[in-house]
Amino acid sequence: MITKILFTIVVVLGTIIFFKKTRGQQVARSSAPAVMSEGQKMFRQGAYLFMILMVISAIGIFVFRLGDDYATVNVHVINTQTGKRVTYQAEQKQIKSDRFKTVDGKTVFVADIERVEVESE
């Protein structure tokens, strides 16, 4: 997840650097000030707005995903033969298909005859 965010930031920064470098070369070529048309101004503002929106949305997705990963949930391990039910608390991020790590630090392995139910609080 973090690689997607870092990649987005690198692309945005690369685009900004590219446009600044290109703009600097254009200014150096002509001594007369370049006048941008109204359409060019609107396009540039739209591009900046789009980049800002993409960065804000990437940060928002990262924060919400991070909150979901570290949410504490109740994990019920049910033996299908005896019906015995044991309840643990674990972080959502720590739950795998055949094991999970509890909030207390214990690692619980789930047998083939057991069923796991995850209940969010």
Beta strands, then each sheet from edge to edge (+ up, - down):
strand 1: 72-79
strand 2: 85-95
strand 3: 99-102
strand 4: 107-109
strand 5: 114-120
sheet 1: 4+ 3- 2+ 1- 5+
end
